[in-house]
């Protein structure tokens, strides 16, 4: 996959190979350049070179990170006459081989953009004997980085055949924040103030962490992202057109968050911390490696605290009567999120590796809310009440993985991956019912326990076919179980809680088994086209019941999901691509859970266990290029979703003025739009980048009219947004960064939601020994916070909600590394990827 995704880079490398051969020989041959004579190391010389049966091989690595330098240029010279007689380019891992070499004395010239050229001398080839040079290191060239703009620009955003890679390591203001703060800066992504993520306007996406899923992501995406400190993220991959190798889930695409890893020999300890008025964090990450075995141990914790005020004006209609609810709310949110991990890997042999890991994630979210509710009937005040609500959203997740990979030859490998993941969720609330005077009149309690477990087995095989083709195929099985038990309790001012007979206990037992197989084929042609085509078949078997209420009839279903990705390199720095794929979206636990959340009696929420999956067809075209010192990426897309899973709101007949929010398969949803991203190097140390997003959405489905009859409704409109960020590197380790983000009005099936903005300014100072840094950042510092509104309407109701979020934030960050270390190249490993469950998405219960 990576070979096809970097075809444009390979073309550049091949050109560089020829130019370096000519330039090197010209420099060594007096008069050649001056007279304009053909370099003796030209193509004709290569064609007439004597052939043998020996091989010269090795790998090219970066001297700083010990990572393979993909597509580095390697030229072979005959020492006797200083002629270039052969050459090649390194593969994606930096490995190279020159075959059919005749006996003799040679030297290699190795080069690539952004690195200093290196010559390997004294290579003596004997008849029938191969030579392995091992790892050859290239040192970075500061001058080349300043002059060749493609290397510097691609370091921020990389465009590949099926994805866009945003490298997040330079982000100064991310320290002390979480993953949702960072994702706001990634092109094509949008994150609302609750942390819900959407890709090109679709919240139906799949999020992976280091290519791995987790049950906690499936439960609630927004809260799960709060567990990941932003300064531990290395890069974010936005996979807009997933190949057949990926699960078919995620109609909008896949977001893969890559965290920073240690490939160090020795003992190290890294400390990252931050303190702010809205959140604080502490992270410890240690590693120990000796010989073939390595261990990593990490722990990250983050606490946040915030407050918000909101108002709700809600009118419902019943015949000729109208019921108005005016509600004000003051809430204080606090939470503690953490991740703890233990990793182990062992080199079984030259071409085999075994790895295993255990990760535990915890979420502790608590909200204290004061509600004042005024209810009017036909414009006359009918009742006033107050409530004190304590909500608890707690979870603990354990992920255990064991993975094995065997490499037969470069790019030919077989892997087996396993994963067991289990999450326990607690969603409880306690409510004190108060009279108008503030005296206690009663108490309510909702207890909701959920368990989500997954067991996954996966095997993959890939092999090159000739030099320009790749074949991949594999199989996967996922065995998933979801259980939810809930009950409602009531009590007087004093005394014990008893079951509420009007809202009895209930449960959901949901079993989902998915079997899948795929095949994928990649081809790179001589005229610079790269094709990646494949298909995947998934069969889903579901069994569900509501406990004593009986079974839910959900039929099994199979889906064939093709994918086609095509890219063409127009020049050394311009690439165009087109893609089509079909995706499915299965409902997640937040959409399925039938527990009725009554913490706010006028705004009730519940899931729908009878939801079926949605199907989406995606089309995409894009262009990426470099214009002098500017990297530009432009993409346009369109998608059609059938059986779309969407929030639907209806009035409650038995509770005057109340509205219930649930999920339905509404019908179809269409969207089209475009994205423009640009990164400009104003100077070698000052960059400016930004993006503009435009999206048009159309939705249609069924709702209920004033008489309770089902009617068809639709809504459409434009959504636009953008972001801009500038970074400046100064002397003596100082750095500055500014960032601003805006998202416009969002269209929903039954209304719209206004836009919002965020901005930040930060700086950091690296210590002289380069082992640590200290920094300061401020967010929304010129205002108290952000205000946004939501307007919903139907034949049954009108609802307007206004929220003021006090998210002004100031924070100080500190990081330091301890330990003696040496770099080495880590064995390649693989892990299982579950990308087949819908997350909480926008509007998920919390």
N, C-alpha and C positions, 0 to 999 in steps of 0.2 A: 504494500500500500504506500509506504513511504517513498519507494522508488518512483512510482507514478506521480506522487504528489510533488516531487522536486525535479521534475523533468527540465524545467527552465534553468534551474541551477546547474544541472548536469551539462546543458548546452554551453553555458558560460565556462564551465571547467574545461570542456573540450577545446574551446577557442583559446583559453589561457594556456593550455598544454602546448598547442602549436606555436603560439606567440612566444612562449618562454623558451621553447626549443630554438627558434630562430634567433631571438634576442641573445640567448646564452652563447650560441655559436658565433654570432656577429661580434660579441664582446671578446671572444677568445681568438678570433680570426682577423688579423690586421688587414685593413683595406676592404673587407667585405661590405661593410655598411657604406663606406664612402663611395665605392664604385657602383653600388646598386646591384652587384652580382647576387645571384641566388645563393642563399645560405646553404652550405654543404650539408646541413642537417635537415633539409627540406623533405617534402613528401617522396620525391623520387629516390632519395637515399633510403628511406624506410622500406620502400618496395623492393630494393635490391639487396637488402641486408641478408647475410647468410643466416640460416636457421639451424637450431640445434634441438636438444630434447631436455634442457634444464629449465628451471623456474626460479625466479627471484620474487619473494613475497615479503609482506610485512604489514604494518598498520601505521597510519598517520594520526597522531593525537595532539591535542592542544596542551602546551606545557603548563598552563594555569589550571585547567579543570580536568585534565587527563581524559577528555572526551574525544571520540573519533571526529576527525575533520572530514566531513562527507564531501565527496567529489573533488578532493585535492588532486592537482595535476602532478603526474610522475613521468619524467623523461629519462630514458636510458642512453648514456653516452659511452662510446668506445674511447678509452683513454689514449690509444695509439694515435688516432687522427682527430680526436675531439669532435667526432660526428655523432649527432643524435640518431640512433638506429632504431629505437622503439619507444613506446610510451603508452600510458593508460591513465585511467582516473580511479580514485578510490571509491568504494561503495558507500552506502549510507552509514556504515559503522566505522569508516576510515580504512578498511582493509583493501589491499591491492595485490595483484599478481601479474607478472610479465612472464609469459610462457614462450617456449620454443627459442630459448636463448642459447647461442653457440658458445663454446669454450672461449675464454678471453678475459681481459681486465676491463672493468667498467666502473662507472660512477653514476649516481642518480641525482637528478635535480628535482626537488619537491617544492611546490609552491601553491598558494591559494590566496584569494583576496583577503586582506586584513592580517596576513601573516608574513614574516620575513622568509625569503627563500632559504632553503637548506640543501646543501650538497653532501651526499654520502659517498665517500671515497673508498678506494682499496677494496673493491668488490671483485674477487677472483672466482670465476666460474670454471669448474672442471667438468669434463664430459660425463653426462648422465647423473650429475649430482645437483640437488636443489639447495638454494640458500634462503634461509628465513632471517630477515633483518630485525624481527621483533617490532617493538614500538619505536617509531621515529617521531620525535617531538618537534613541533613548530612553535616559535615564539611570536606573540602578537606584535603587529607593527602599528604604532600610533600614527605614523605618517600616512600609511595606507588607509586607515580608518577615516582620517580627515579628508582624504582626496577621493576615495571611492565611496560614493554616498550609499550604494546599495547595502553594504554591510551594516553601517550604522542604522539605517532606516529599518532594515529587516529585523534588527535586534528588538524593536518595539512590537511590530506586527509582522507575522509571517503568513503569507497566503499559500495554501496548499490545495490540492485538487478537490478535497471534500470538507475543508475546515479552514477557520481563521484562528491563528495562535496569537494571543496577547501575552507578552512577557511582562510580568508584574513586579519584578524584583527591584525596579528603580523607584517605586512609589514611596515617597517620603511620608505622606499623610496617612498611609494605611496602618502604620504602627498604632496599636491601641484600638483599632477598629476590628470589624469582623468581615467575613466573606461577602456579605451583602453590600457592605460599603465599597468594597473593591469592584464588584461586578457592575456597579453603576458606571464605571469608567471603561467598560469593555464595549467595543463597537457591536451594534445590532442587539444588545441586551438592554432591558429596562427593568428597574427594580423599584417597586413602590415603597411607601413609607413603612409598611408593615413587613417588608423584606420579601414579598412575593416576586418571583422572577418571571419575566416573559421574554421570548425570543421572536423578534419581528411581530410583536403583538399577540403571540400565542403563549398562554401559560401552561399549555400541555406539552411540557418538555421533560427530559430525563436528566438528572444531575448525577455524575459520577465523581468519586474522589480517588485520584490515582488509578483510574481505569476500573475502579471497583464500586459496586453499589453498596447500599446499607439499608436495612429496614427503617432506620430512623428518617432517611430521606424520603422513603415512600410514605411515611406517616405525616410529615409536615415539613415541606421544603424550607419555608421561611424560618422556622425555629431551628432547624438543623444547621442552616448556614451561620447562625449566631454562635455555634460551637467552634467554628474554624477561625482562628486569628488571621487577619488579613496579611500580616507580615510574615506568615509561614507559607504563603502561596507563591510558588515559583512562576506559574503560567496558567492561563485559562484557555482551553480549546473550545471554540464554538463550532460544532459539527453541524452544519446546515444541511448536508446531504450525506447521511450515514450510508456506508456500504452494506452489503448483505451480511458481512461478518458481525455487525451489531444487531442486537435485538430490535425487533420491528416496532417497539414501543417508543413513544415520544413524537407526536404528530408535528410538533414545532421544530424538533431537532434535539441534539444532545449537547450538554455542557459538561466538559471534563476538567475538573480542578486538579492541577498537579501541584503537590506540596514540595517544599524543599527537602532534599534527601542528602545523606552523608555517604560518600564513597571513600572514606578515609581509612588509612592504616594507622592504628594506634588508638589512643584514648582521648576523647574530646568531650567538652561540656559547653553548651551554648545557653546563654541566659537572655531572654527577651522580656521586657516589662514596660508597662505604661500606666500612668495615673491621669484621670481626667474627671471633670465634674459630671459626665454622663456615663462613664465606663472606665474600668481598670482591667488590666490583664497581666498575667505572669506565665511565662513558659520556660521549661527546662527540657533540653534535648541532649542526650548523651549517646555516644557510640563507642564501641570497642571492637577492633578487628585485629586478628593475628592469624597469619597464614591463610588457610582456606575457609575459616569460620568467622562470622561477624555477628554482632548483636547491636541492636538499637533500642533505646528506652526513652520514651518521651512523655511529657505531661504538659498540657496547656489548659489554663483556666481563665475565664473571663467573667467579670461581674458588671452588670449595667443597671442603671437607675434612671428613670424618666418619669415625667408626668404629662398628662394631657387633659384637655377640657373639650367637651362636645355638646352639641344641642341637636335634638331630634324633633322635627315637626311632621306629624304623620296624620293623614286624614283617610278614613275608610268610609265606604258608602254601602248602605244596605237599604234598598228600596228608596224611599224619600228621606230617610234619616242619614245623618252624617256624624261621625265620631272623630274628634280631633284629640290627638295626644301631643302634649308639649312636654319634652323631657330634657333635663340638663344633667350632665355627668361630670364629675371630677374623679380622675383616676391616677393612682401612683403605681408604676410598674417597676419591679425589680426582679433580677434573675441572675443565676449563676450557671454557667455552661462550662463543660470541661471535656477533654479527650485525653485518654491515656493509652499508650500503645507499647507493645513489645514485639520486636521483629528479630528474626533469625534467618541466616542464609548459609549455605555450605556448598562449596565447589566439589561435586562428586568426581569430576575428572575434567579433562581438557574441554570437552564439549557437553557437559551435563551440569545442571545446577538444581538445587532443591532449596525452597524457601518456605517460611511459615510465619504467621503473625497473629497476634491477638490485639484487638482494639476494643476499648470500652469508652462509650460516650454517655454523658449525663446531661440532663436539662432540668433546671429547677426554676420555673417561671411562676411568679406570684403577683397577682394584681388585687389591689384594694380600691373599690369603687363606691362612690356615694351618688345615688340616683334620686332625683326629685321628679315625680310624675304628676302632671296635671291633666285630667281627662275632661273633655267637653262633649256634651251631646246636643247637637243642633245649636251650637254657639253658646250654650249655657254650661258653666262649670259644674261638673257632676261629682268629682272626687279629687282629692289630693293625697298622695302617699309618698313615702320615702323608703329607700332601701339601702342597706349597707351590704355589699357583695364582696366576698373573698373568694377569688378563683385560684386554683392550683393546677398547673399544667406540668407534670413531672414525667420524666422518662429515664430509662437506662437501657443501653444497647450494647450487646456483645457481638463482635464479628471475629470469626476464626477462619483462617484460610491456610491451605497447604497447596503448593504449586510445584510442578516439575517441568523442566524444559530440556530437550536434547537437540543439539545442533549437529547436523550431518555434514554440512558444508555451508559456505556463506549463503544466507537467505533461505536455506533449506532446514526446516526445523519442525519439531513435533512437541506439543505441550499438553499437559493435563492439569486442570485447575479445579479446585474445590472450594466451597465457601459455605459456612453455616452462620446465619445471622438471626438474632432474636432481640426483640424490643418489647419492653413492658411499659405501657403508657397509663398514666392516671390523669383523668380530666374531671375534677371535682369542683363544686362551688357550694358555699354556705351563704345563706341570705338571712339577714335580720329584717323583718317587716316592721316599719315604724308608722305611727300615726302622723297626722299633720303637725301635732305638737312635739313630735319626736320621741314619744314613748313606745316601747317595744310591744307589739301586738301578736307576734308569731315568728316562727322560724321555718326555713326550708333548707333541704340539702339534696344534692344530686351526686351520686357516686357512680363513676364510670371507669371500669378497668378494661384495658385492651392489651392483647398480646398478638404480636406479628412475628412469625418465624419463617425462614427460608432455608432450604437445603439445595445446593446447586452443584452439578457436575458438568464439566465442559472439556472437550478435547478439540484441538485445532492442529491442522497440518498445512504447511505452505512449502512450495518448491518452485524454483525458477525453471522456466522453459526457454532454452537458449539464453541469449543475453538481454533480451528486451521483453520478456513475458514472465508473468507470475501467476501461479494457480494456487488458490486457497480453498479449503473446504473444512467443515467441522460439524459437530453435533453438540446439543446442549439439552439438559433437563433441569427444570426448576420445580420444586415442590414447596408450595406456599400454604400456610395456614394462618387465618385471622380469627381471633375470638374477641368478642366484646360482651361484657356483662354490665348492666346498669340498673339502678333503682332510685326511686324518689322517696324521701322521708320528710315528714312534717312534725312540728312540735309546737306547743303553746309557749308562752313567755318563759315558763320553767318546765322541767320534766324531761322525760326521754323522748327520742325520735321514734316515730312509728311509720310504717309504710303508708304512702298516699294511695288510696284506692282509686282515685281518679287518674293517676299516672302510675300504673303498676310497673313492676320490674320486668325486664326483658333481656334478651341476649341475641347475639348474632354469631353463628359458626359458619365460617367461609373457608372452603378448601379450593385451591386453584393449582392445577398441574399443567405445565407448559412443556411440550416437546418440540424441538426445533432442529433443523438441518439447513446448511447453506453451502453455496459454491460461488466463488468469485474469481474473475479472470482479469488480469491487467496486461496491457499492451502499449509499448512505446514505439512509435514508428520513426523512420528516418527523417520524415518531413515535420518532426517536432509535435506530433499529436500524441496524447496519452489517453487511453481508454481504460475505464475500470467499470466492468459490468458484472452483475451477479443477481442471484435470486435467493430468497429465503422462504421456507415454509414453516409455519408455526401452528400447532394444534393445541387448543386450550380446552381443558375439561374442568368444569366447575360444579361443586356441590355446596349448597347453602341451606341453612334452616334458621328459624327464629326461636329455637328452643321448643317450649310447649306449644307455641303457635303453629308449628309445623314447618314443612319444607317450602323452599322457594324454587320454582321451576325456572332454571336457567340452562338453556341448551348448550351443548358443546359446539365449538366452531373451529374451522381451519381457515388460515389466511396465507395466500401466496403474495409475497411482497418483493417486487423487482426493484432494482436500482441501477441507474446509468450515470456515470460521471465522465465527462470529456473535457480535456484542457488542451490548449495549443499555445506554444511559445512563439510569439510573433517576432521577438527579438531577444537580445540578452536580458532585457529588463521588463518586457511586457508579456503578460499571459492573459488569455481569455479562457473562460470555462463555461460549461452548461451542464445542468444536471436535472434528473427526474428520479423521484422515488415515491413509493407508497409506504405509509406508516399506519399503525394502529395505536389506539390509546385505551388501555384498560382502566377502569375506575380504581382509585386507591381507597384506603381505609377511611379517610375523612369524607369521601363522597358516599361510601357504603354504610357507615355506622348509623343505625336507626335511633341512637340515643337522642332524645329531644332536650335541647339546651334551653332551660327556662330561667336563666339568670336574669334576663330582661324580659318581663312578661309581655311587652309590646313588640319585641323583636326576637322571635323564636327561630331557632335553627335546628335542622335535622338532616341526616343522610338518607340515601335511597338504596337499599340492598338489591333492588331489581335492575340497577343500571346495566346496560350492555356497552360494549366497546364502540369507539368511534373510528372511522376510516378517513384518512387524509391523503390526497394526491398533491405532491409538491413539485413545483417547477422553479428553476433558478438559472440566471445567467450572471456573469461577473467579469470584471476586468481589473487587473492590477498592473501598475507600471511605475517607473521612476522617471521623473522629469527634473533633471539636474539634481537639486538637493531635496526634492519632494517625492515622498512615496504616496501613491494614490490608489485607492481601492473603491470601485463602484460596483454595486450589485443590485439586481432587480429580481423580484420573486412574485409568485402567485400560488395560491393553494385553495383547494376545495375540500371541505370536511363534511361528511355525511354522518348522521346520528350524533351530532355534536353534544358533548356533556357540558351543560351550562347551568348557572344558578338561576332559579326561578322563584319568584315571590308571589304569594297569594294571601288574601285576607282570611281570617279565621271566623267561622260562623258562630262558634260557641264562646268566643272571647272578644267582646266589642273593642274595636280599635287595634287589635293585634294583627301582625303580619308574620307569616312563616316563610323562612328561606330554606329551600332544599335544592337538589340537583335533579335535572331531567335530561333525557336525550331529546333535545328540542327539534331537531330536523337538520338543517344545513347551515354552514357558515362559510363565507367566501372572503378572501383577503388578497390584496395585492399592494405592492409598494416598492420602495427602493431605499438603499443606504449608501451614503458617500462618506468615506474616511480618508483623511489626509494627515501625513506627518511631515513636518518641514524642519530641516536643520538650518535655523537662522545663522548660527555659528557652530563650530565643532562642539561647543559645550552648551548650546542653548537650543532647545527643541520646542516646537509648538505643534500640537496635534489636536484634532477634533473630528466630529462626525455629525451628520444630519440624517435623521430617519423620518420617512413619510410612509404612512400606512392607511389604506382605506379598507374598512370592514363592512360586511353585510351579513346580517343574521335574520333568520326567520324560524318560527316555531309555534307551539301551541301554548296559550295561557287561558285563564278563566275570565269571563265577562261579569258584569254586575249581577246577572241572574244566575251565575254559577255554571254557565254553559261554556264548552271549550270553543275558543276562537283562534284564528291564525293571526299572528302579529309579526312585524319585522321592524328592523332599525338599521341604520347605516350612517356612516360618517367618517371623517378623516381624523387621524391622530398623528401628531408630529412631535419631534423631540430632538435634542442635540446635547452635545457635551464638548468641552474644550479644556485642555490641560497644557501647561507650560512648565518646563523644567530647566533649571540653570545650575550648572556646576561651577563653583568658584574655587579660588585657591585655598590651600591649607585644609582641604577636606570639607569645605562648606558647600551646602546645596540648598536650593530653594525650589518649591513647587506650588503652583496655583491650579485650582480645578473648579469648574462650574458645570452644573447639569440641569436640564429642564425637560419635563415631559408634559405635553399638552393634554387636552381633554380626551378622555377615553370613552368610547361608545359601548354600551351594554344592551342586552336584548330589551330591557324595560326602562332604559334611561341612559344617564351618562355620569361621569365622575370628572371633576375639574382636575387640572394639572397641578404640578408642584415643582419646586426648584430646590437645589442644594448647592453650596459652594464651600470651598476650604482653602486655606493657605498654611503652608508649613515649611520648616527648614530643619536641617540636621547638620551635625558636626561630627565627622569621623575622627577618632582618636589617632594620634601620631603613629602608633604601632599597628594601625589598621585592624585591631582585634575587636573594636566596638565603636559605638556611636551614641550620641545623645541628641534629642530633637524636641521640637515643639510644634504643635499644629492647632489650628482653630477652625471650627465649622459653623456656618451660619452665624458668624459673630456680630453682624450688624443688625440682626433682628432677634427677637425672642425665640422664634421658631417658624414653622410652616403651617399655613391654614389651607384646608381643602374641603370641598363640599361634594356630596353625592346627591343627585336628583333622580328619583325613580317614580314611574307613574304607570297606571293601567286603568282599566275601567272600574276596578275595585278600590284603588287607593292612589294617593299622592304622598310621596315621602321625600323630605329634604333633611340631610344630615350634614352638619358642619363640625369639623374637628380642628382644634388648635393643638399642635404637637410642639412642646417646648424642647427643641433639640439643639439649642445653642450649646456648643461643646468646646472646651479647651483641654488639651492633654499634653503631658510631658512623657517622652519615651526614652528608654535606655536599653541597650543591648551590649553583650560582651561575650567573647569566646575564650575558653580556657582549654589548654591541652596541647600536647605535642602531636603533630600529625604529618603524614606524608600521603600523597595522592596515589591512587591506583585505579585502574579500570575495573568496574564491578561486572560480575557475570550477568549476562542478560537473563531476565526473569519474565514470566508472564503470570497473569492473574485473571480470574473470572470476572466477567462483566454482566450484571443484570441490569438491563435498560428497558424493562418491560412493565413498569407499574407507574400509574399516574400519581404524582405527588399531590400535596395539599392544594397547591395552586392558589390563584387569587381568590380571596374570600373563604379560604379554608377555616374550619373551626379552630379556635385557639383556647 
